[in-house]
Amino acid sequence: MNFQILPWERSTDSFDGTVFERPFLCNRCHTEIRLYKCPTLDTPASKQSLKIRLEKRKRGKLITVVSRFQCLEIQMAETLGVLKSQCGAGGTIDGENIELQGDHTHRIRELLVDRGYRV
């Protein structure tokens, strides 16, 4: 018997093994554990000195940028969520920066100081 695998039956995964044959991945950073040791401790907020600046993008749009984060992306995502909800604006994480739409420099400074960051 000759079986033919149809294109829609092919697996899209790069590794077709059983659960026990697949590499173990870190829950935080999703890298293979034997290749990388995930940092266990975040840098505390009190030891981080952040910088807030205002940028003007195309068509005159203002963006508030918070830079110099020294922590895991999970901690940055939590901080971004708080800033977005308190300022009522959209935002994103861009590398080691948090970007918020609009001019929110004074409000962000207050919120970050309340969370323990040095600004």
GUNU-606323 format. One record per residue: residue in three letters; y negated, z negated, x negated of N, C-alpha, C, O, CB in turn. Coordinates in steps of 0.02 Angstrom, whole numbers, padded with zeros to 5 digits, always signed. Glycine has a CB too. Layout:
<atoms>
ALAYZXYZXYZXYZXYZX/...
</atoms>
This chain:
<atoms>
MET+00059+00000-00041+00000+00000+00000-00062+00000-00044-00066-00036-00093+00000-00060+00047/ASN-00109+00040-00025-00172+00045-00062-00228+00021-00016-00243+00051+00035-00184+00118-00085/PHE-00259-00035-00035-00313-00062+00005-00379-00038-00023-00389-00034-00084-00311-00139+00008/GLN-00424-00021+00021-00490+00002+00001-00541-00049+00026-00540-00069+00084-00505+00074+00028/ILE-00586-00070-00019-00637-00117+00000-00698-00077+00023-00726-00036-00015-00656-00165-00059/LEU-00718-00088+00083-00775-00054+00111-00839-00085+00085-00839-00145+00068-00773-00055+00189/PRO-00894-00047+00081-00956-00073+00052-00981-00136+00086-01009-00180+00053-01009-00021+00054/TRP-00974-00142+00152-00999-00201+00187-00954-00261+00180-00972-00317+00200-01009-00185+00260/GLU-00894-00251+00152-00848-00306+00141-00855-00336+00071-00826-00388+00056-00777-00284+00152/ARG-00892-00304+00027-00901-00329-00041-00945-00390-00041-00991-00397+00000-00931-00274-00086/SER-00931-00434-00086-00970-00494-00093-01035-00478-00129-01037-00437-00175-00931-00549-00131/THR-01089-00510-00108-01153-00499-00140-01166-00549-00196-01215-00544-00233-01209-00502-00089/ASP-01122-00599-00202-01130-00649-00255-01113-00618-00322-01071-00573-00327-01086-00710-00242/SER-01146-00644-00374-01131-00619-00441-01067-00650-00468-01039-00625-00517-01190-00634-00489/PHE-01043-00703-00437-00983-00737-00459-00936-00745-00400-00953-00780-00352-00999-00805-00492/ASP-00879-00713-00403-00831-00717-00348-00773-00761-00367-00720-00736-00387-00806-00646-00328/GLY-00781-00824-00362-00728-00871-00378-00722-00923-00324-00760-00923-00275-00740-00904-00446/THR-00674-00965-00332-00667-01020-00284-00721-01072-00299-00757-01067-00348-00596-01051-00287/VAL-00724-01122-00257-00774-01175-00265-00764-01211-00332-00812-01232-00363-00770-01224-00208/PHE-00701-01217-00352-00686-01252-00414-00700-01210-00476-00707-01238-00531-00615-01275-00414/GLU-00704-01145-00469-00717-01101-00526-00791-01088-00536-00811-01065-00590-00682-01036-00517/ARG-00832-01102-00486-00904-01091-00492-00935-01145-00535-00911-01202-00536-00937-01090-00422/PRO-00989-01128-00571-01021-01178-00614-01057-01231-00572-01080-01218-00517-01071-01144-00662/PHE-01060-01292-00600-01095-01346-00566-01170-01338-00578-01192-01328-00634-01070-01415-00592/LEU-01209-01342-00523-01281-01334-00527-01317-01399-00513-01294-01440-00473-01305-01279-00479/CYS-01373-01408-00545-01415-01466-00534-01447-01461-00464-01469-01407-00444-01470-01473-00589/ASN-01450-01518-00428-01479-01516-00361-01555-01507-00362-01583-01482-00313-01462-01580-00325/ARG-01587-01527-00416-01660-01521-00420-01683-01453-00443-01723-01420-00410-01688-01573-00467/CYS-01658-01431-00501-01684-01370-00532-01638-01310-00525-01658-01255-00544-01697-01382-00605/HIS-01579-01319-00498-01531-01265-00484-01511-01225-00546-01500-01165-00542-01560-01218-00433/THR-01507-01259-00603-01481-01227-00663-01413-01258-00679-01396-01312-00655-01529-01236-00723/GLU-01374-01221-00719-01307-01245-00735-01311-01308-00777-01348-01311-00826-01267-01190-00773/ILE-01273-01359-00758-01279-01425-00789-01259-01425-00862-01290-01461-00902-01236-01474-00751/ARG-01209-01388-00881-01187-01390-00951-01237-01356-00997-01235-01367-01058-01119-01357-00958/LEU-01283-01315-00971-01332-01281-01012-01398-01319-01018-01436-01308-01065-01344-01212-00985/TYR-01412-01363-00970-01478-01394-00967-01473-01464-00939-01435-01476-00892-01526-01351-00924/LYS-01509-01509-00967-01512-01577-00940-01578-01586-00903-01631-01583-00933-01503-01630-00997/CYS-01573-01596-00839-01632-01602-00796-01668-01667-00812-01636-01719-00819-01611-01600-00722/PRO-01735-01666-00818-01770-01729-00830-01762-01776-00771-01770-01756-00713-01845-01715-00844/THR-01747-01838-00786-01734-01886-00733-01797-01921-00709-01801-01939-00650-01684-01936-00756/LEU-01845-01932-00752-01905-01968-00733-01964-01921-00729-01974-01879-00772-01919-02025-00783/ASP-02004-01930-00676-02066-01893-00670-02120-01930-00709-02115-01990-00720-02086-01884-00595/THR-02172-01893-00729-02229-01925-00760-02267-01962-00705-02285-01931-00655-02274-01874-00797/PRO-02279-02027-00712-02313-02063-00659-02384-02035-00648-02415-02008-00693-02316-02138-00675/ALA-02408-02043-00587-02473-02017-00569-02529-02048-00610-02578-02015-00626-02487-02028-00495/SER-02521-02112-00628-02574-02146-00666-02582-02119-00737-02634-02130-00768-02559-02221-00669/LYS-02532-02085-00763-02535-02057-00830-02555-01983-00831-02557-01953-00885-02469-02066-00866/GLN-02568-01954-00773-02587-01884-00770-02662-01878-00760-02691-01909-00715-02549-01848-00713/SER-02694-01838-00801-02765-01825-00795-02774-01754-00769-02761-01705-00805-02802-01835-00864/LEU-02796-01748-00707-02801-01683-00674-02872-01656-00677-02920-01694-00686-02778-01688-00601/LYS-02878-01591-00671-02943-01558-00671-02950-01519-00606-02904-01482-00587-02951-01512-00733/ILE-03006-01526-00572-03020-01490-00510-03076-01440-00523-03128-01459-00551-03038-01539-00451/ARG-03066-01378-00504-03118-01328-00512-03120-01282-00451-03072-01279-00413-03107-01287-00577/LEU-03175-01249-00443-03185-01203-00387-03189-01132-00414-03228-01118-00459-03249-01222-00347/GLU-03147-01088-00387-03146-01018-00409-03168-00973-00351-03157-00988-00293-03076-00997-00434/LYS-03200-00919-00369-03221-00870-00319-03176-00809-00328-03176-00777-00381-03296-00851-00327/ARG-03140-00792-00276-03095-00735-00278-03129-00674-00247-03188-00677-00230-03029-00751-00241/LYS-03091-00620-00241-03120-00559-00214-03145-00570-00142-03118-00611-00105-03069-00501-00216/ARG-03194-00533-00124-03228-00537-00059-03260-00605-00047-03270-00624+00010-03178-00523-00004/GLY-03277-00640-00100-03314-00702-00094-03274-00762-00070-03303-00812-00050-03370-00693-00049/LYS-03207-00758-00071-03166-00814-00048-03166-00869-00101-03159-00855-00161-03094-00790-00033/LEU-03173-00931-00079-03172-00988-00124-03103-01020-00125-03071-01028-00073-03226-01040-00103/ILE-03081-01038-00184-03016-01070-00195-03027-01133-00236-03060-01131-00288-02965-01022-00230/THR-03002-01190-00213-03003-01252-00251-02938-01257-00290-02884-01255-00260-03014-01314-00205/VAL-02943-01263-00356-02884-01264-00400-02879-01333-00433-02927-01357-00463-02888-01208-00454/VAL-02821-01364-00426-02806-01427-00460-02756-01411-00515-02702-01387-00501-02778-01482-00410/SER-02775-01424-00578-02732-01404-00634-02714-01465-00677-02737-01520-00665-02767-01351-00677/ARG-02672-01452-00727-02647-01500-00776-02596-01549-00747-02593-01607-00768-02705-01540-00804/PHE-02555-01526-00700-02500-01568-00676-02446-01571-00729-02431-01521-00760-02471-01541-00609/GLN-02418-01630-00740-02364-01640-00788-02305-01673-00752-02284-01728-00770-02387-01683-00848/CYS-02279-01640-00702-02226-01669-00662-02180-01614-00637-02192-01555-00649-02254-01710-00603/LEU-02127-01634-00603-02081-01586-00574-02112-01552-00514-02159-01578-00484-02015-01621-00554/GLU-02086-01494-00498-02113-01456-00442-02105-01492-00376-02143-01481-00329-02080-01387-00439/ILE-02055-01535-00371-02044-01573-00309-02103-01620-00297-02128-01625-00240-01978-01614-00313/GLN-02126-01654-00350-02184-01699-00343-02247-01659-00327-02289-01681-00288-02194-01740-00407/MET-02254-01600-00357-02311-01557-00342-02310-01534-00269-02362-01531-00236-02313-01497-00388/ALA-02251-01518-00243-02244-01496-00174-02263-01552-00125-02294-01539-00074-02173-01471-00161/GLU-02244-01613-00141-02263-01670-00099-02339-01679-00099-02369-01691-00046-02228-01734-00123/THR-02369-01675-00158-02442-01681-00163-02477-01625-00126-02527-01636-00092-02464-01682-00237/LEU-02450-01564-00132-02480-01507-00097-02477-01517-00021-02525-01502+00014-02443-01442-00116/GLY-02421-01542+00004-02415-01555+00076-02467-01604+00102-02495-01594+00155-02345-01581+00091/VAL-02479-01657+00063-02529-01706+00082-02599-01675+00082-02638-01684+00128-02527-01768+00036/LEU-02614-01638+00029-02680-01607+00023-02693-01556+00079-02747-01554+00107-02688-01573-00045/LYS-02642-01516+00094-02650-01466+00146-02661-01498+00214-02704-01475+00252-02588-01421+00149/SER-02624-01551+00229-02631-01582+00295-02697-01620+00300-02728-01620+00354-02573-01630+00307/GLN-02720-01652+00246-02782-01690+00249-02844-01646+00249-02896-01664+00277-02785-01739+00191/CYS-02839-01588+00216-02897-01543+00212-02895-01490+00268-02946-01458+00282-02898-01507+00144/GLY-02838-01481+00300-02833-01432+00353-02840-01361+00327-02873-01319+00358-02886-01444+00405/ALA-02809-01348+00270-02815-01282+00239-02747-01261+00212-02702-01302+00203-02868-01283+00182/GLY-02741-01197+00200-02680-01170+00170-02682-01180+00095-02735-01188+00065-02671-01096+00187/GLY-02623-01178+00065-02621-01187-00008-02554-01166-00035-02506-01153+00002-02635-01258-00026/THR-02550-01163-00102-02489-01142-00135-02485-01173-00205-02535-01199-00231-02485-01065-00140/ILE-02425-01170-00234-02414-01192-00303-02410-01129-00346-02370-01084-00332-02349-01236-00309/ASP-02451-01127-00398-02451-01070-00443-02441-01096-00514-02489-01114-00548-02518-01029-00437/GLY-02378-01097-00536-02362-01123-00602-02373-01199-00604-02339-01236-00570-02405-01089-00656/GLU-02421-01221-00645-02438-01292-00650-02501-01308-00611-02530-01362-00621-02446-01311-00724/ASN-02522-01264-00567-02583-01273-00528-02567-01277-00454-02518-01248-00430-02632-01217-00542/ILE-02610-01313-00418-02609-01313-00345-02673-01278-00323-02727-01295-00345-02604-01386-00315/GLU-02666-01228-00279-02723-01191-00254-02731-01203-00179-02682-01196-00142-02716-01116-00268/LEU-02791-01221-00158-02806-01232-00088-02862-01184-00067-02909-01172-00106-02826-01305-00074/GLN-02858-01157-00007-02908-01111+00017-02970-01149+00039-02965-01197+00077-02880-01069+00075/GLY-03027-01128+00014-03091-01159+00033-03116-01208-00019-03083-01222-00069-03083-01194+00099/ASP-03177-01233-00007-03209-01281-00052-03194-01351-00028-03226-01376+00019-03286-01268-00056/HIS-03145-01384-00059-03125-01452-00040-03126-01498-00101-03087-01546-00104-03055-01451-00009/THR-03170-01485-00149-03169-01523-00212-03180-01598-00201-03144-01638-00231-03221-01496-00259/HIS-03228-01617-00160-03243-01688-00151-03186-01724-00114-03167-01779-00133-03309-01697-00112/ARG-03160-01693-00062-03106-01723-00023-03042-01729-00065-03008-01780-00061-03092-01682+00040/ILE-03027-01678-00104-02967-01679-00146-02973-01733-00200-02924-01767-00215-02955-01610-00179/ARG-03033-01740-00228-03044-01792-00278-03029-01861-00249-02995-01901-00281-03116-01789-00305/GLU-03053-01874-00189-03040-01939-00157-02966-01949-00144-02939-02003-00156-03079-01944-00091/LEU-02933-01897-00119-02862-01904-00102-02819-01915-00165-02772-01955-00163-02838-01842-00066/LEU-02835-01879-00219-02795-01886-00280-02806-01955-00312-02759-01984-00339-02814-01831-00330/VAL-02868-01981-00310-02881-02048-00337-02843-02099-00296-02816-02147-00323-02957-02063-00337/ASP-02841-02090-00230-02804-02137-00187-02729-02135-00202-02695-02186-00195-02816-02120-00112/ARG-02703-02078-00223-02632-02072-00240-02617-02097-00311-02559-02100-00331-02609-02000-00233/GLY-02669-02115-00350-02659-02144-00417-02672-02096-00475-02663-02116-00532-02590-02169-00422/TYR-02692-02035-00462-02706-01987-00515-02775-02002-00546-02819-02029-00513-02703-01915-00489/ARG-02783-01983-00609-02848-01985-00642-02878-01915-00636-02846-01866-00656-02842-02009-00716/VAL-02939-01911-00610-02971-01846-00600-03034-01843-00641-03070-01793-00640-02987-01834-00524/
</atoms>
